Structures are given as structure tokens and as C-alpha cells.
Amino acid sequence: MSLRGYIIRRVIYIVPIMLGVTLMNFTLINISPGDPVIIRIGLIHCETEDCYNAAYNREAISMGLLDSDLYTVPWFKRYVDFVSDLLRLDFGTSWYYTKAGTGRPITQIIQEHAKYTIILNVVSFLMSLLLATAIGVVSSTRQNSFWDRSLTIAMLLGYAMPLFWLAKLIMLVSYYLFDFTGVAEGDAFTEPILLNGQFYKYLILPTLALTIGGLVFMARLVRSQLLEILRQDYITTAKAKGLDSRAVIYKHAFRNGLLPIVTIIGSSLPGLLGGSVMIERVFGWPGLGTIFLNGALFRDYPLMMATNTIFPFLFLIARLLTDITYVFIDPRIKY
């Protein structure tokens, strides 16, 4: 099978997988305890039961949970409507984020806040990748040395720390050293953000927390792969030929160890978004993580479905791109 045929087949497989994922998520969200209508009308002041019932029915109808005759709309019908809107790239309107009493389109909310999450995750990922590669190479080429043991202990400590706790620790250290907590303020996101110096100031601490959280596992993986490859016979032969040690490591050893590293990197990209949810919450970063977490806390079903649809889709795309990358790294792999 050609690479093009393989890609087409994998793209076709994404459709039934996403249908199964959305159906399972939609079912679990709707059978979970709690009434989202009560949260929606929590700020409405009613002195009589009739006033409350009228407000409840009005909000339930606007949310699509009741029809005009006050009958409950079956969940499966709402799921079919969700899939129909999803095919048009429409996630519906939010129940929590409203404007002039009307739910805001979720697609619009995502477009407004996606740039903050993308910038944070791209910068963190590149820094994690570069630092993990450097740490892994140093540890593997100086096995059991002081540097190797020190880096190993530091990475194990970093891996054991929950990401939100690490973010709080960084915030605390920054406050005592620089009197700066890193909690984002409104003037940090004045447009255009790329020309706003305050934006870069408040980008430092969340980037640092997300970078440390991402590099520890990748660094350990790079180290273990290089240690295994450096013991191979062809590495010994390359050294015996008098090749420079850097050429042996980067031209021969490192490239042959890329396959498992690329696998982990491809799988970790969507996970960065999941990790940034806690980071954004701690530092008040107005990205998708904060928006999606608020949707879960306030039982915003459409926004929760958008979250649970975007993340699995990104994971499937990342896996597809990872498998395609294998071909360019190792020409022996054929599809």
C-alpha cells in the first residue's frame, strides 16, 4: 500500500472513532447528576414559585432541554442535532458565556481564546524539546557521572510533582525573589498582543511551568534510547574509524533513536493542551484551558462537548502525523 492510500485509510478511520467518542461523551455528560438549568438561573431573583418555574422553563427551552410544549427533548435527538451541527463545524452556543442574555457561539469563543493557548503551548513545547534533547545527550554520554546522577534526580523530582503544584511553587519562588506572582492582568492582553511587552512578561512563568512539566519525561526517554544505541556494534565501529564523537552521536546514534522519541512527542502534543488547563487556571491565563474548565464547573454541556471533541480529534491527527513521520526518519518503513 502506498503512503497516500495509507493516509486516506487512516483519515476514513477517524470518522467512526470520533462518532463513538462523541456518543460516549454525550451520554456520560447527560446522565451525570446535576441540573444545568438551575446553575443557569442561579442569579435570577424570584419571590414566588410561579416566577421561578417560568424562569426555569424559559431557560430550559432556550438551552434546548425542553420543547415549546415543555416536554423533555430526548437526549438522542439532541445528539443527532449536535452531530449535524458538528459536520458544519458548529459547536452550538454556550450556556455559561452569554451576551445580552443570549449564549455566545462556541466557535467564536474558541477563536478568541485559542491564540493564547497556542502561543503558550508552542513556546513550551519547543523549549521542552530542546532542553530534553540536550539533557538526554549529556546524561547518556556521561553515564553515572556527577552530571548524569544530578540530572536524573532532578528529572525524577520534576516528574513526581503534580503540574498545578509545580506552577504554585514557581509562583511562590517568583514572588519572594522578584515580587511577581505571574497572575495575568488585563493590560497583558491588549491587542496586538505580539507587540505588547506586558504579554511577554506574563508569559514567562506559565511557560516555565509547562516546559518543566513536559521535558522531564522526554529527557529520560532520550537518555534511555541513546544509552541503548551507544552499545550497538555499528557505534563501536564508527568510533574505531576515528569519527568525531559529535558525528557519532548526532549523525548515527541520535537519528536511529528518533522513532520512539517521535512517538512520545506526537502523543504528548495533545496532552500539552490538557496540562495547560491547570497552568492557565493557576496563572489566570485566558486560553482554552480556562474556558473549558469553566464549562465543566458550570455544567455548560455544549462547551464540554466541544472540549471532549477537540482533544480526541487532535490526538488522532497527532498519531497520524507521527506515523507519517516514521517514513521520513526510517526509509525501511513501508505502508
C-alpha positions in Angstrom: 0.0 0.0 0.0 1.3 3.5 -0.9 1.7 6.2 1.6 -1.2 8.1 0.0 -3.5 5.1 0.4 -2.5 4.6 4.0 -3.2 8.3 4.8 -6.7 8.1 3.1 -7.5 4.9 5.1 -6.4 6.4 8.4 -8.5 9.6 7.7 -11.5 7.4 7.0 -11.0 5.5 10.3 -11.1 8.8 12.2 -14.9 9.2 11.3 -16.3 6.2 13.2 -13.8 6.7 16.0 -15.0 10.3 16.5 -18.6 9.2 16.3 -18.0 6.7 19.1 -16.1 9.2 21.2 -18.8 11.9 20.8 -21.6 9.4 21.5 -19.9 8.1 24.7 -19.1 11.6 25.9 -22.6 13.0 25.2 -24.2 10.1 27.0 -22.0 10.4 30.1 -22.4 14.2 30.3 -26.2 13.9 30.1 -26.6 11.1 32.6 -24.3 12.7 35.2 -26.1 14.2 38.2 -27.0 17.8 38.5 -29.2 20.2 36.7 -27.5 22.8 34.4 -30.7 24.9 34.2 -30.5 25.6 38.0 -26.9 26.9 37.5 -28.1 29.0 34.6 -30.8 30.7 36.5 -28.9 30.9 39.8 -28.6 34.7 39.6 -32.3 35.2 38.8 -34.2 36.6 41.8 -37.8 35.2 42.1 -40.0 35.7 45.1 -42.7 33.3 44.0 -42.7 29.7 42.9 -44.5 30.6 39.6 -41.8 33.2 38.8 -39.1 30.5 39.4 -41.0 27.9 37.3 -41.5 30.4 34.4 -37.8 31.3 34.5 -36.8 27.7 34.7 -38.9 26.7 31.7 -37.8 29.7 29.7 -34.1 28.9 30.2 -34.6 25.2 29.6 -36.3 25.9 26.3 -33.5 28.3 25.2 -30.9 25.6 26.1 -32.8 23.0 24.1 -33.6 20.8 27.0 -37.4 21.4 26.7 -39.5 21.9 23.6 -42.1 24.6 23.2 -44.8 22.3 24.8 -42.5 21.9 27.9 -41.7 18.3 27.1 -38.2 17.0 27.7 -36.2 16.7 24.4 -34.8 13.2 24.2 -31.0 13.1 24.6 -30.6 11.1 21.4 -32.4 13.7 19.4 -30.1 16.3 20.9 -27.1 14.2 20.0 -28.2 13.9 16.4 -28.6 17.7 16.3 -25.1 18.0 17.8 -23.6 15.8 15.1 -25.4 17.7 12.4 -24.0 21.0 13.7 -20.6 19.5 14.1 -20.5 18.5 10.4 -20.8 22.2 9.7 -18.1 23.0 12.2 -20.6 24.5 14.5 -20.4 23.6 18.2 -23.6 25.5 19.1 -23.9 28.2 21.7 -22.6 28.3 25.2 -24.9 28.1 28.2 -22.5 29.9 30.5 -20.9 32.5 28.3 -23.7 34.8 27.3 -24.1 38.2 25.8 -27.2 40.3 26.1 -29.0 37.2 27.6 -28.1 35.0 24.6 -25.5 32.3 24.5 -22.4 33.1 22.6 -21.3 30.8 19.7 -18.7 28.4 21.0 -16.8 28.6 17.7 -16.4 32.3 18.3 -15.2 31.8 21.9 -12.6 29.2 20.7 -11.3 31.6 18.0 -10.9 34.4 20.6 -9.0 32.4 23.1 -7.2 29.8 21.0 -4.3 32.1 20.2 -3.3 32.4 23.9 -3.2 28.6 24.3 -1.4 28.1 21.0 1.4 30.6 21.8 1.8 29.2 25.3 2.0 25.5 24.2 4.2 26.1 21.1 6.8 28.0 23.1 6.7 25.5 25.9 6.9 22.5 23.6 9.9 23.9 21.6 11.7 24.7 24.9 10.9 21.3 26.3 12.1 19.5 23.2 15.4 21.4 23.0 16.2 21.1 26.7 15.1 17.4 26.8 17.4 16.6 23.9 20.4 18.4 25.5 19.8 16.8 28.9 19.3 13.4 27.3 22.6 13.6 25.3 24.6 14.9 28.3 23.2 12.1 30.6 23.8 9.3 28.1 27.3 10.3 27.1 28.4 10.8 30.7 26.6 7.9 32.2 27.0 7.5 36.0 28.9 10.8 36.2 28.0 13.6 38.6 26.1 15.4 35.9 24.1 12.3 35.0 23.2 11.5 38.6 22.2 15.1 39.3 20.1 15.4 36.2 18.4 12.1 36.9 17.5 13.1 40.4 16.2 16.5 39.2 14.1 14.8 36.5 12.6 12.3 38.9 11.6 15.1 41.3 10.1 17.1 38.4 8.2 14.0 37.1 6.8 13.3 40.6 5.4 16.8 41.0 1.8 17.5 40.0 1.7 20.2 37.4 -0.6 22.5 39.3 1.6 22.2 42.4 4.7 22.9 40.3 3.0 26.0 39.0 2.2 27.2 42.5 5.8 26.5 43.6 7.2 28.6 40.7 4.7 31.3 41.5 5.8 31.3 45.2 9.6 31.4 44.3 9.0 34.2 41.8 7.1 36.2 44.4 9.8 36.0 47.0 12.6 36.7 44.6 11.0 39.3 42.3 7.8 40.3 44.0 6.0 39.0 40.9 3.3 36.2 41.0 2.8 36.0 37.3 -1.0 36.1 37.6 -2.1 37.7 34.3 -3.7 41.1 34.3 -6.0 42.8 31.8 -3.4 45.1 30.2 -1.3 42.0 29.3 -3.7 41.1 26.5 -4.2 44.4 24.8 -4.1 43.9 21.1 -1.9 43.5 19.2 -0.5 41.0 21.8 2.7 40.3 19.9 3.7 44.0 20.2 2.6 44.2 23.8 5.6 43.9 26.2 3.3 43.1 29.2 2.1 40.0 27.3 5.7 38.5 27.2 6.2 39.4 30.9 3.2 37.3 32.0 4.1 34.6 29.5 7.3 33.7 31.4 6.0 31.8 34.4 3.3 29.7 32.8 5.8 28.8 30.0 8.4 27.8 32.6 5.9 25.6 34.5 4.6 23.9 31.3 8.2 23.4 30.0 9.4 21.7 33.1 6.3 19.5 33.2 6.9 18.4 29.6 10.7 18.0 29.4 11.3 15.5 32.3 9.7 12.5 30.6 11.2 13.3 27.1 14.7 13.8 28.6 14.5 10.4 30.3 13.3 8.8 27.1 16.2 10.4 25.0 18.7 9.2 27.6 17.4 5.6 27.6 17.3 5.4 23.8 20.8 6.8 23.4 22.2 4.5 26.0 20.8 1.5 24.2 22.1 2.7 20.8 25.5 3.7 22.0 26.1 0.0 22.9 25.4 -1.2 19.4 28.2 -2.6 17.3 27.9 -0.1 14.5 28.6 2.7 17.0 31.7 1.0 18.2 32.8 0.6 14.5 32.2 4.3 13.9 34.3 5.2 16.9 37.0 2.8 15.7 37.1 4.5 12.4 38.1 7.7 14.2 34.9 9.6 13.6 34.4 12.7 15.8 32.3 11.9 18.9 29.7 14.6 17.9 29.3 13.0 14.5 28.8 9.6 16.1 26.2 10.9 18.5 24.2 13.2 16.3 24.6 11.6 12.8 24.5 7.9 13.7 23.1 7.3 17.2 20.6 10.1 17.6 18.8 9.6 14.3 18.4 5.9 14.9 16.8 6.6 18.3 14.2 9.0 16.9 11.4 6.6 16.3 10.3 6.1 19.9 11.0 9.7 20.7 8.8 10.9 17.8 6.1 8.5 19.1 6.1 10.1 22.5 6.3 13.6 21.1 3.3 13.0 18.8 1.3 11.6 21.7 2.3 14.4 24.1 1.2 17.3 21.8 -2.5 17.0 22.6 -1.5 16.2 26.2 0.1 19.6 26.4 -3.3 21.2 25.9 -4.7 19.1 28.8 -1.8 20.1 31.0 -2.2 23.7 30.1 -5.7 23.7 31.6 -4.2 23.6 35.1 -1.4 26.0 34.2 -3.9 28.5 32.7 -6.1 28.3 35.8 -3.3 28.9 38.2 -1.9 31.9 36.3 -5.2 33.3 35.1 -4.2 32.8 31.5 -7.3 33.4 29.3 -6.7 30.5 27.0 -8.8 27.5 26.0 -7.9 25.7 29.2 -9.6 28.3 31.4 -12.6 28.4 29.1 -13.1 24.6 29.0 -12.6 24.3 32.8 -15.3 26.9 33.4 -17.5 25.0 31.1 -17.1 21.8 33.2 -17.5 23.7 36.5 -20.8 25.4 35.4 -22.1 22.4 33.5 -22.1 24.1 30.1 -22.9 20.9 28.1 -22.2 22.4 24.6 -18.8 23.7 25.8 -18.0 20.4 27.5 -18.8 18.5 24.2 -16.6 20.9 22.3 -13.8 20.1 24.7 -14.3 16.4 24.5 -14.5 16.5 20.7 -11.4 18.8 20.0 -9.0 16.9 22.3 -9.6 13.4 20.9 -9.6 14.8 17.3 -6.2 16.4 17.9 -4.9 13.2 19.4 -5.9 11.2 16.3 -4.4 13.8 14.0 -1.2 13.8 16.0 -1.0 10.0 15.8 -1.5 10.1 12.0 1.3 12.7 11.6 3.5 10.6 13.8 3.1 7.5 11.7 3.7 9.6 8.5 6.9 11.0 10.1 8.2 7.4 10.6 8.7 7.1 6.8 11.0 10.1 6.6 13.0 9.1 9.6 13.5 5.4 8.7 13.2 4.6 4.9 12.9 0.9 5.7 9.3 1.5 7.0 6.7 1.0 4.2 2.9 1.3 4.3 
